[in-house]
């Protein structure tokens, strides 16, 4: 017994962590699929024939957004692997722990990206 809680076996902790990681992965996969489906939508593209310089079409923008979201989600998933262990120990539900890990990792990843932009603009 530790802090009034019943002792859990290593196997139970491992299973809860695995379920939390799987849940977090599925949330990230859902976001990835949504971003991918966005690239498949038909858009009215404008012609870049009369553009004097750099030109972005709607389809090109969607593909660039997909690439950026994929990079963000990979980083977020890596952060989620670290945070899932703490949430799995502190919550009763492994699914809730995975959901909290996914949400927390997305916030952390977004905060780091914003901090990078701010630091880049300052220097």
Secondary structure, 3 states (H helix, E strand, C coil): CECCECCCCHHHHHHHHHHHHHHHHHHHHHHHHHHHHHHHCCCCCCCCCCCCCCCCCHHHHHHHHHHHHHHHHHHHHHHHHHHHHHHHHHCCCHHHHHHHHHHHHHHHHHHHHHHHHHHHHHC
